[in-house]
Amino acid sequence: MSSMTIAKTRDNLSAIVSSIERGDIAEHLIKNRDRVVAKIVPNEVVEVDGRRIGVAKDDPAFQIDDELFDELDDYVAEAFGL
């Protein structure tokens, strides 16, 4: 764990994030007048099966069932007279 003031954290943010990504530190505390006001921690990696879309591709809440696409294929084909 590391900790710095807001200003020092801002000035060293790239190095702090790199250290967290490498696993050198587990978290970084941001202080304002010796009081912890925020914490930087690694993001949890979630493994999800299935198709994911757009900006929500890493969010398991937006997992799409493959059977939905089978139904849409028939709908689109019918709409275009195929």
Order of alpha helices (4+ residues) and beta strands (2+ residues): beta-alpha-alpha-beta-beta-alpha
